[in-house]
């Protein structure tokens, strides 16, 4: 494993970072100081509040677009995000998508990186790739096998030589949102994006995913704090189904579903009462708002005493 400061620099950007460290000059702004690790990188648009809205405000601020950083994404913030998107050749919508998240997180220095390296730049790399769909990346400071595989995927997508190592070219591609062809070469075919939700359950699940990382608060039903039944109530409201704000009452609504027949969006209930509910996310997991001090997250269905499941609608 090699330290980035002792490596022979490749390219002027790396040399500038090393020189800055020697003379005490600050490196270019990066994601440092902003919360950038989320289970999913949901759309942030005008009216969105909470941790993800604050993260976008913080990242814009560090990129040179002054924001209030008040956890409420305003029309002014959207205007500044559009300016950022235009500068980085991303479709200027004023809303975040994976490319915009990746570009915001990747801003800053562009050090060469390879398997075995460690440091804050590795974490920034991982989180930028994570925003592009590589949820398997842990957001740590170690450039391991998963990071190398994700870098190769990026290189193939943007038309760079597939080496698994990072240079200024890979950083430039990420800072342009990791879009096909942003590496300046001939890209390989890019997979077709996942289709929009096609069932009420998938619509409900998509809403729940957007709340990942939001805080728990008893009796809350949004927009940025949730209790368990408040989250499921709002999720299914997005699908056009009205549910009460109570887990025991929700248990009486909809079709009974066996554990073996669970589908995305189904409501899964736990404990007597039942006193807790989550929304089935597939692969034996639910998304739920657990308890005070915690945030909306994934958990295995088997982690709590099963009471039953319902399919609203």
MITORZA-375305 format. One line per 10 residues: number of its first residue (from 0); for each residue y negated, z, x of C-alpha. Coordinates in steps of 0.1 Angstrom, whole numbers, plus 5000, padded with zeros to 4 digits. Each point is the difference from the previous one (the first is absolute). Layout:
N
NUM> Y,Z,X | ...
REM end
This chain:
313
0> 5000,5000,5000 | 4966,4991,5014 | 4966,5014,4994 | 4974,4975,4987 | 4975,5013,5025 | 5022,4992,5030 | 5011,4966,4988 | 4986,4970,5016 | 4977,4987,4973 | 5006,4966,4985
10> 4968,4986,4985 | 4964,5011,5000 | 5004,5021,4969 | 5025,5023,5017 | 4979,5001,5032 | 4970,5011,4980 | 5019,5029,4984 | 5013,5012,5033 | 4965,4998,5016 | 4986,5019,4970
20> 5024,5028,5005 | 4991,5002,5037 | 4962,5002,4995 | 5001,5021,4968 | 4990,4972,4976 | 5015,5002,4965 | 5025,4973,4991 | 4992,4978,4970 | 5004,5017,4966 | 5036,5001,4986
30> 5017,5017,4972 | 4997,5034,5018 | 4986,5026,4976 | 5009,4981,4969 | 5031,5008,4979 | 5020,4967,5003 | 5036,5009,4994 | 5012,4995,4964 | 5033,4993,4984 | 4985,4969,4985
40> 4966,4983,5006 | 4988,4996,4964 | 4972,4979,4987 | 4966,5018,5003 | 4973,4986,4978 | 4968,5011,4983 | 5007,5032,4981 | 5030,5011,5022 | 4998,5036,5011 | 5020,5022,5023
50> 5015,4999,5035 | 5005,4962,5002 | 4965,4993,4988 | 4987,5024,5027 | 5022,4984,5026 | 4985,4966,4993 | 4965,5014,5001 | 5007,5017,5033 | 5015,4969,5016 | 4971,4979,4988
60> 4976,5026,5015 | 5018,4999,5033 | 4999,4962,5000 | 4962,5001,4997 | 4995,4999,4963 | 4983,5033,4990 | 5015,5016,4969 | 4996,5033,4983 | 5036,5010,5005 | 5001,5020,4967
70> 5035,4990,4989 | 4986,4978,4973 | 5000,4962,5006 | 4967,4987,4987 | 4986,4965,4994 | 4980,5005,5032 | 5032,5007,5019 | 5016,4969,4985 | 4970,4979,5012 | 5006,5014,5035
80> 5037,4993,4998 | 4992,4964,4990 | 4979,4997,5031 | 5028,5013,5022 | 5025,4977,4983 | 4978,4969,5006 | 4995,5010,5037 | 5037,5002,5005 | 5009,4968,4980 | 5017,5020,4972
90> 4994,4990,4964 | 4968,5019,4990 | 5010,5018,4968 | 4985,5034,5006 | 5034,5015,4994 | 5027,5010,5025 | 5033,4983,5004 | 5025,5002,5028 | 4981,4977,5023 | 4967,5018,4995
100> 5017,5034,5007 | 5016,4986,5031 | 4968,4985,5013 | 4980,5033,4993 | 5026,5021,5018 | 5004,4976,5030 | 4963,5000,5009 | 4992,5013,5034 | 5013,4995,5035 | 5028,4975,5008
110> 5023,5014,5027 | 5032,4983,5011 | 5030,5019,4986 | 5037,4997,5004 | 5033,5018,4992 | 4999,5036,5013 | 4962,5004,5000 | 4984,5030,4983 | 4965,5009,4988 | 4975,4998,4972
120> 4998,4962,5003 | 5038,4998,4992 | 4994,5020,4969 | 4971,4978,4990 | 5022,4969,5005 | 5028,5015,4979 | 4978,5009,4971 | 4983,4966,5000 | 5035,4984,4999 | 5010,5026,4973
130> 4972,4988,4978 | 5015,4965,5003 | 5032,5012,4985 | 5019,5016,5028 | 5006,5033,4982 | 5028,5008,5025 | 4974,5007,5027 | 4995,5038,5003 | 4964,5000,5012 | 5007,5019,5032
140> 4988,4994,5036 | 5033,4985,5013 | 5005,4963,5003 | 5037,4999,4991 | 5025,4975,4987 | 4985,4999,4965 | 4966,4993,5014 | 5012,4972,5022 | 5019,4984,4971 | 4968,5002,4978
150> 4979,4984,5028 | 5025,4972,5002 | 4997,4994,4963 | 4962,4999,5003 | 5002,4976,5029 | 5023,4976,4981 | 4977,5002,4969 | 4967,4993,5018 | 5014,4974,5025 | 5001,5019,5032
160> 5028,5001,5026 | 5026,5024,4987 | 5002,5025,5029 | 4999,5034,4983 | 4971,5010,5023 | 4964,5003,4990 | 4970,4984,5017 | 4964,4994,4989 | 5013,4970,4979 | 5022,5023,4978
170> 4971,5024,4995 | 4978,4970,4990 | 5026,4989,4975 | 5001,5035,4985 | 4962,5003,5000 | 5001,4968,4979 | 5023,5016,4975 | 5033,4987,5015 | 4997,4968,4980 | 5021,4969,5006
180> 4985,4980,5029 | 4976,5027,5010 | 5016,5001,5035 | 4988,4965,5007 | 5035,4984,5002 | 5023,4983,4975 | 5013,5026,4976 | 5036,5001,4988 | 5004,4999,4962 | 4987,5032,4984
190> 5022,5016,4973 | 4986,4997,4965 | 4983,5032,4989 | 5018,5022,4976 | 4995,4990,4964 | 4978,5021,4977 | 5017,5025,4978 | 5020,4983,4972 | 5011,5030,4979 | 4982,5031,4986
200> 5020,5022,5024 | 4990,4980,5030 | 4963,5001,4988 | 5003,5038,4997 | 5016,5003,5034 | 4973,4978,5016 | 4974,5024,4987 | 5018,5030,5013 | 5003,4984,5035 | 4962,4996,5001
210> 4997,5038,4996 | 5022,5009,5030 | 4982,5025,5022 | 4977,5013,4972 | 4998,5037,4995 | 5019,5021,4975 | 4979,5020,4975 | 5014,5018,4970 | 4992,4984,4966 | 4983,4970,5018
220> 5005,4964,4990 | 4979,4981,5025 | 4981,4983,5012 | 5008,5015,5034 | 5019,5033,4992 | 5032,5003,4980 | 5026,5023,4986 | 5035,4986,4994 | 4997,4990,4963 | 4964,4989,5005
230> 5012,4974,5025 | 5028,4987,4979 | 4978,5000,4969 | 4973,4978,5018 | 5026,4978,5016 | 5016,4991,4967 | 4965,4996,4984 | 4995,4972,5025 | 5031,4984,4983 | 4985,5005,4966
240> 5022,5030,4990 | 4984,5032,4988 | 5017,5032,5012 | 4990,5037,4996 | 4988,5020,5029 | 5030,5023,5002 | 5034,4995,5017 | 5020,5016,4972 | 4982,4979,4974 | 5006,4968,5020
250> 5037,5009,5002 | 5002,4994,4962 | 4986,4964,5002 | 5018,4968,5008 | 5036,4990,5006 | 5024,5023,5018 | 5011,4986,5034 | 5030,5010,5021 | 4994,5007,5037 | 5021,4970,5009
260> 4978,4977,4978 | 4966,5010,5013 | 4974,4972,5003 | 4966,5000,5016 | 4975,5018,4978 | 5025,5022,4982 | 4989,5036,4995 | 5023,5025,5018 | 5000,5036,4989 | 5010,5032,5019
270> 5006,5037,4993 | 5003,5017,4966 | 4974,4991,4975 | 4998,4976,5017 | 4972,5012,5021 | 4995,4971,5025 | 4999,4962,4997 | 4997,4971,5024 | 5002,4962,4998 | 5030,4982,5014
280> 4992,4978,5030 | 5034,4986,5008 | 5024,5009,5028 | 5007,5034,4986 | 4964,5011,5003 | 4972,5010,4977 | 4962,5002,5004 | 4987,5033,4988 | 4971,5024,5002 | 5018,5031,5012
290> 4979,5032,5001 | 4967,5016,5013 | 4993,4992,5036 | 5021,4969,4999 | 4993,4963,4994 | 5015,4973,4979 | 5031,4988,5020 | 5035,4987,4999 | 5030,5023,4997 | 5038,4995,4995
300> 5012,5005,4964 | 5028,5022,5015 | 4974,5024,5014 | 4995,5018,4967 | 5022,5011,4970 | 5005,4970,4978 | 4991,5004,4963 | 5000,4964,4988 | 4981,4968,4998 | 4981,4979,4975
310> 4987,4965,4998 | 4968,4999,4979 | 4989,4971,4980
REM end
